[in-house]
Amino acid sequence: MSMMGELKFFLGLQIVQSEEGIKIHQKKYTKELLQKFKIADAKPMKTPMHPSTTLGLDEESPYVDSTMYQGMVGSLLYLTMSRPDIMFNVYICARFQVRPKEVHLQAVKRILRYLKGTPNLGFNFYRSQNFSLLGYCDADYVRDKWERKSTSGGSHFLDRCLVSWTSKRQSTISLTPVKLSTVKRILRYLKGTPNLGFNFYRSQNFSLLGYCDADYVRDKWERKSTSGGSHFLDRCLVSWTSKRQSTISLTPVKLSMLPQGSVLRNYFGNTYKNLYPRILCPGVTIP
C-alpha cells in the first residue's frame, strides 16, 4: 500500500482540506453535466422547482425521448450524493422515467438551471467541540395526485455540519375511511404544541426503559389491532414504533385448547374471564 498524498478527488467528489475543516463538493461534475445537456448558457434559477409545481400523468403534454430523459435523471441522481438540496425534486422526476413527457423534461431542465447558479454548494465539516444534534423533518402532504402518496424528508446536523438526510415516498396508502373531524382534531393538537420535539440530555445514566400498548381491535372495518412502543435511555426517547396487525384469525379458539398453566390461559381464564376475552379476541370462548 503506497502513500498517494492528501486526498483531493475521489469518485467524482472534490475534497478540500483546510484549517477550518473539510469541504466536499462536485463542482467539476456539475459543470460537465451542464455542458453535456447544453444548459451552460441558460439563465440560472433560484430554486430547483417552483413551489406550486405538481407533476403527474399529464395527458395533454407530448412524449419526449425516454433515453435522453433517463440519462439526465441518472446523472442528477449521482449528484445527490453531495447535493441533498435537489434530492426531493430529482426523486420526483425519477418516477416518470418509463414514459416521460414534456412537462417532466422541463422540470428536469429547471433543476439543471438551478445547478448552474449554485455549482459550489456541497458539504462543510468544520472543526468544533460542540456535539449538539439537531434534526428537521417535513412532508409534502399528498402532493402526488397520481398515487395519492406523501413524500417525507429529514436531515440531521451535528453542530453546523449536515451528517445525514433522507427523502422517501410513502410506501402504502390507507384504505380505511377517516372522518374529517378526526383530521381537524389532529391539526388543532399540532397548533397547540408547535414546539414539541426531541430532547437529548447530557447524562451518565444509561438505564433503558420500554413501553408498549395496543388499541385492541379498534379498527372496526378490518378487525385489526394497532400496537405501539417506545424506548427511553434515561430521559431521552431513542426509538419508537407503531404498526398495525398484518393478519387476523378467522378460526374460533377455545380456552381449553391452550396448555395448562400457560400465560394466555391464566390471563383469559382467571383475571378477565368475562370481559377482556370478548374485547381482545372476539373468537375466544370460555368453556
C-alpha positions in Angstrom: 0.0 0.0 0.0 1.6 3.3 -1.1 1.1 6.8 0.1 -0.7 8.9 -2.6 -0.6 12.2 -0.7 -3.5 14.3 0.5 -6.9 13.2 -0.7 -8.4 15.7 -3.2 -10.5 13.7 -5.6 -12.5 10.5 -5.1 -15.2 9.0 -7.3 -16.3 12.4 -8.6 -16.1 14.1 -5.2 -13.7 17.0 -4.8 -12.3 17.3 -1.3 -10.8 20.5 0.0 -9.0 20.3 3.4 -8.1 23.4 5.4 -7.5 24.6 8.9 -11.3 25.4 9.3 -12.3 21.8 8.3 -13.2 19.8 5.2 -15.4 20.7 2.2 -16.8 18.1 -0.2 -18.4 19.2 -3.4 -18.9 18.1 -7.1 -18.2 21.4 -8.9 -16.3 19.8 -11.8 -19.0 17.1 -12.3 -21.7 19.8 -12.2 -20.1 21.9 -14.9 -19.6 18.8 -17.1 -23.2 17.9 -16.6 -24.4 21.4 -17.8 -22.1 21.2 -20.9 -23.4 17.7 -21.7 -27.0 18.7 -21.7 -26.4 22.1 -23.2 -27.6 24.1 -20.2 -24.3 26.0 -19.7 -25.7 29.2 -21.5 -29.2 29.1 -19.9 -30.4 31.5 -17.3 -29.9 30.2 -13.8 -32.8 29.7 -11.4 -33.0 30.4 -7.7 -35.0 27.2 -6.8 -34.8 23.7 -8.2 -38.6 23.5 -8.6 -41.5 26.0 -8.3 -43.5 25.6 -5.0 -46.7 25.2 -6.9 -45.4 22.6 -9.4 -47.2 19.2 -9.2 -46.0 16.6 -11.6 -48.4 13.8 -12.7 -49.6 12.0 -15.8 -50.3 15.0 -18.0 -52.5 13.6 -20.8 -52.1 16.7 -23.0 -48.3 17.0 -22.8 -46.4 15.3 -25.7 -43.9 12.5 -25.1 -40.2 13.0 -25.2 -37.2 10.8 -25.8 -37.0 8.4 -22.8 -33.3 7.6 -23.3 -32.3 11.3 -23.0 -34.6 11.8 -20.0 -33.3 8.7 -18.2 -29.7 9.9 -18.8 -30.5 13.3 -17.3 -32.2 11.9 -14.3 -29.5 9.3 -13.8 -26.8 12.0 -13.8 -28.7 14.1 -11.3 -29.2 11.0 -9.0 -25.4 10.7 -8.8 -25.1 14.4 -8.0 -27.4 14.0 -5.0 -24.5 12.3 -3.2 -23.3 15.7 -2.3 -26.3 17.9 -3.0 -29.2 17.0 -0.7 -30.9 20.3 -1.7 -32.0 18.7 -5.0 -32.8 15.2 -3.8 -36.5 15.7 -3.3 -37.0 17.2 -6.7 -34.8 14.7 -8.5 -36.7 11.8 -6.9 -40.0 13.2 -8.1 -38.7 13.5 -11.7 -37.3 9.9 -11.5 -40.9 8.5 -11.1 -41.6 9.2 -14.8 -38.7 7.6 -16.5 -40.7 5.0 -18.3 -42.9 7.3 -20.3 -41.6 10.9 -19.7 -43.5 13.9 -21.2 -42.6 17.5 -21.9 -43.7 18.8 -18.5 -41.3 16.3 -16.8 -38.4 17.3 -19.1 -39.0 21.0 -18.3 -38.9 20.1 -14.5 -35.5 18.4 -15.0 -34.1 21.3 -17.0 -35.1 23.7 -14.2 -33.1 21.6 -11.8 -30.1 21.9 -14.1 -30.6 25.7 -14.4 -30.7 25.8 -10.6 -27.3 23.9 -10.5 -25.8 26.5 -12.9 -26.4 29.2 -10.3 -25.1 27.0 -7.4 -22.2 24.9 -8.7 -20.1 25.4 -5.5 -22.5 24.0 -3.0 -21.5 21.0 -1.0 -20.8 19.7 2.5 -18.8 21.7 5.0 -17.4 19.8 8.1 -16.0 22.4 10.5 -13.6 21.8 13.4 -15.7 22.1 16.6 -16.0 21.0 20.1 -19.8 21.3 20.0 -21.6 18.0 19.5 -25.2 19.2 19.8 -27.5 17.2 17.5 -30.4 19.0 15.7 -32.9 17.4 13.4 -35.6 18.6 10.9 -38.3 16.8 9.1 -41.2 17.7 6.7 -43.6 16.2 4.2 -45.4 17.4 1.1 -48.9 16.2 2.3 -50.1 14.0 -0.6 -48.9 16.3 -3.4 -48.6 13.1 -5.5 -52.0 13.4 -7.2 -51.4 10.3 -9.2 -50.9 7.7 -6.5 -52.1 9.8 -3.5 -48.9 9.3 -1.5 -46.9 11.7 0.6 -43.1 12.2 0.4 -41.3 12.9 3.6 -37.8 14.1 4.2 -35.5 14.9 7.1 -32.0 16.0 8.0 -29.7 15.9 11.0 -27.0 18.4 11.9 -24.1 17.9 14.3 -23.4 21.5 15.3 -23.3 23.2 11.9 -22.4 20.1 9.9 -25.0 18.1 8.0 -24.4 14.4 8.8 -27.5 12.6 7.5 -30.5 13.2 5.3 -33.4 11.3 3.7 -36.2 11.7 1.2 -38.7 8.8 0.9 -42.2 8.4 -0.6 -44.9 6.7 1.5 -44.9 3.0 0.6 -48.6 2.3 1.2 -51.8 4.3 1.5 -54.6 3.9 4.0 -57.9 2.4 2.7 -59.7 3.0 6.0 -62.2 5.8 5.8 -61.2 8.8 8.1 -63.6 11.3 9.4 -62.9 15.0 8.7 -63.4 15.7 12.4 -60.5 13.4 13.3 -58.1 15.2 11.0 -59.2 18.6 12.3 -58.7 17.4 15.9 -55.1 16.3 15.0 -54.5 19.7 13.3 -55.8 21.5 16.4 -53.4 19.5 18.6 -50.5 20.4 16.4 -51.4 24.0 16.6 -51.3 24.0 20.4 -48.0 22.1 20.5 -45.7 23.6 17.8 -42.5 23.5 19.9 -42.6 19.8 20.8 -39.6 17.7 19.7 -36.7 15.6 21.0 -34.6 16.4 24.0 -31.2 14.6 24.3 -29.8 15.5 27.8 -26.3 15.0 28.9 -26.3 12.1 31.4 -24.2 9.3 32.9 -27.3 7.2 33.4 -27.7 4.5 30.7 -30.8 2.7 32.1 -33.1 1.6 29.3 -36.9 1.7 29.8 -39.5 0.5 27.3 -43.3 1.0 27.0 -45.8 -0.8 24.7 -49.6 -0.7 24.2 -52.3 -1.7 21.7 -55.7 -0.4 20.7 -57.3 -3.8 21.0 -59.2 -4.1 17.6 -60.4 -0.5 17.5 -60.4 -0.8 13.7 -64.0 -1.9 13.2 -63.6 -2.1 9.4 -60.8 -4.7 9.1 -60.9 -6.0 12.7 -57.2 -5.4 13.2 -55.2 -4.1 16.2 -52.5 -1.4 16.1 -49.6 -1.8 18.5 -47.0 0.8 19.5 -44.0 1.0 21.7 -41.1 3.3 22.7 -37.7 3.1 24.4 -36.1 5.6 26.7 -32.4 5.8 27.5 -32.6 7.7 30.8 -35.0 10.6 29.9 -34.2 10.5 26.1 -36.5 8.9 23.6 -34.3 6.8 21.4 -36.7 4.6 19.4 -40.5 4.2 18.8 -42.8 2.2 16.6 -46.4 2.0 15.6 -47.6 -1.0 13.5 -51.0 -2.4 12.5 -51.6 -6.2 12.8 -50.9 -7.7 9.4 -53.4 -10.7 9.6 -56.4 -11.7 11.7 -57.5 -15.1 12.9 -60.8 -16.3 11.5 -60.8 -19.6 13.5 -62.6 -19.6 16.9 -60.3 -20.6 19.7 -61.4 -22.4 22.9 -59.7 -21.7 26.2 -59.4 -25.4 26.7 -57.1 -25.7 23.7 -54.4 -23.6 25.5 -51.8 -25.5 27.6 -52.5 -25.8 31.3 -50.6 -23.2 33.2 -49.8 -21.1 30.2 -49.8 -17.3 30.5 -52.6 -16.9 28.0 -54.8 -19.4 29.7 -54.3 -17.8 33.1 -54.8 -14.4 31.7 -58.1 -15.1 29.9 -59.4 -17.7 32.3 -58.8 -16.1 35.6 -58.1 -12.4 35.5 -60.6 -11.1 32.9 -62.7 -14.1 32.3 -66.0 -12.3 31.5 -64.8 -9.1 29.8 -61.5 -9.0 28.1 -61.7 -12.2 26.0 -64.5 -10.6 24.1 -62.6 -7.3 23.5 -59.1 -8.6 22.8 -60.0 -11.8 20.8 -63.7 -11.9 19.7 -63.2 -15.6 18.7 -62.1 -16.8 22.1 -64.8 -18.7 24.1 -64.7 -19.6 27.7 -65.5 -23.3 28.5 
